[in-house]
Amino acid sequence: MMISAVSRDATPAGGLYASVTRGRIDDLPTAVRRFHYSDSGVRAVGAFDVKHGTSPLARVVAIMLRLPAEGRSRAVVATITRRGGIEEWRRSIGGRTLRTQQQRSGSLLAERMGPFELLFRIEIEGGALVFTTEGAAIRFAMLRLPLLPLFRPRVSARVTSATGSGMVVEVAVALPFVGTLLSYHGTIEEVMP
């Protein structure tokens, strides 16, 4: 395990997602492109079906982390504020709010929540943005302590178009030694901020 310094990479026009997908946005539906590939802030609303893992430990961890409660058609509000290559994401699912910060790290997307950072490879496949976990770390100011693969959370996500002008979002989160922690899927649609 190696401690490294954190560096910030420049973000080209088209926003953060253009920089980590090398600008290949023509294969994406208009709604996904408009939401993820913009230099300005956006807001979307919709509903997700939320499930927790079935193990007792997964249920305890979900409660400790104050994750959204299980249920069908949980109200969702997602707001993105963009400033200088950094995106502040605020997701409210069923009244529980999750705030993260996203920025570029080399060719990957770094998403940070408190001291925890996940690194994602983002690809465009079949008209969808596909997120795959490539690494994880604990950050202290400008220092990163990478987590060994055995201890990394695994997050997979997919965003594609829905009927009309909305987006279908599918996310699954698993933790080492716990298994599936949380999954949610549903549709959101951009609204005026």
N, C-alpha and C positions, 0 to 999 in steps of 0.2 A: 504494500500500500504506500502510495506516494502523495505527499501534500504538495499542492501546486498553487501558484498564484492565479487569480481569475483575470481574464482579459476580456474586453468588450470589443466586438467586431463592428465595423461600419455596416450600415443597412442601406441598400440601394433604394431608388424610387420604387414604389409599389408596396412598400412596407416590409415588415419582418418576414412574412411568409414567402414573399418573392425571393428574399435572400436565402432562405433555407431549402427552397424547392428549385433554385436556379431559374426562377422566373417562368417555368413551364406551366402557365396558367390557362392556356387556350383549351386544354382538355377538360376543364372544370365547368360545371353548370354556373350560370350567371349568379345565382344566390350565394353559392359558396365562394365564388371569386370576389363578389362585392363585400362579403362579410370579413373574409380573411386577408384580402389583398388591397388594403386601403391605407392611406396615410392619415385618415381622420378616424375619430371614434365612431362606434356603432352600438346599437342596442337591439336585442331580439327577445321575443317572448314566445312561450309555447308550453308544452307539457311533456314530462318524462315519466316512464314507468321505472321505479327504483326497486332493486332487490339487494339484500345483504347476503353474505356468505352464510352457509348453513351450520358451520361448526360453532360450538359454544364460544371459542376464542375469537372467531371473526365477529360474532355478535357483541362481545364485550368491547373489542377494539372499536367497532363502529360507534358504540355509545360513548366511549372515551374521547373519540375524535369528533364527536358531535356531527356525524355524517347525516345527510338527509334520511328521514324515516322511510321505511319501505312503503310502497303503495303504488297504485295506478293513477295515472294522469296528475302527477304532482306539478303544480304551477312552477314555471321556470322564467327567470329574467336573467339575461346575460348582457353585461355591459363591458365594452372594451374602450379604454382610454389609451391613446398612442402619443408618445413623446420621445423623439430622438432615438428611434430604434428599440425602445422599451415599450412593452404593452402591459397595462394593468388590466387583468381580467377579474371581473366580479360576477360570480354565478350564484344566484339564489334559487334553490330547488326545494320546494315545499316549505319555504320560510327559513331554511338554513342557508347561510351565506358562506361561500368559499372564495377567498381572495388569493390570487397568485400573480406573479410577475413573470413575463416571458421576454427573452431576448436571445440573440444569436450567440452561439458558442462554436466557433469554427464553422463546420457545415451542418451543425445540429441546432435544434431549438432547445434552449434551457428554460425550464419552468421551475420557479422557486416559490415555496410556501414556507415562510419562516426560515429556519436554518436548512431545510431540506430542498435539494435540487434534483430534478429528473432531467435527463437528456434524451431527446427524441430525434429519430430519423423520420423525416416526413417525405412521403412519396405520393405521387399522383398516379392512381391505378383505377382504370375503368370509370373515370369521371368522379372519383372520390379522393379526398385527402385521407391518407392512412398514416397513423402515428404508431411508431414502434419504439419501445424503451431501449436505449443504447447504453445507458449508464445512470448512475446516481451518486450523489455526494452529500456530505454535510458541509455547509459553508459557515465560516467565521470571518466576517468582514471581507477582506480580499483573498483569504485562503480557502482552499477546497480540500476536503478529505474524501477521496473517492471511496465508495463502498465496493467491496468484493462482490462478484456476481451472485454468490450464495446469499448475500444479505440485501440485494436490491429488490425494491418493489417492481412489479411488472404491470405496466399499463398499456392497453391497446385501445385504440380509438379509430373511428371512421366517421367522416362527415361527407354526405352526398346530398343530392337534391331530393326534394319531396314534390308531391303534386302541387302545382301552382308555383309560388315564389318562396317556399320554405326549404328547410334543410332537415335531413334525417341525421341524428347524432346517436352513435353507439359507443359506449365506453365500458371497459372492464378493468378492475383494479384487483391485483392479487399481491399478497405479502408472503415473504418466506416464512415457513413454519406455521402459517395461518391458512393459506389457500385464498380462495376468492373472498375479498372483503366487501366489494361493492360493484354493482353493475347498473347501468341505466341506459335507456334508449327512448327516443321519442322525436318529436319535431319541434323546431323553432322557426320563427319568421322575423326578419328584420323589420323594425318599426322606427319611426322618427325619434331621435334622442330627446 
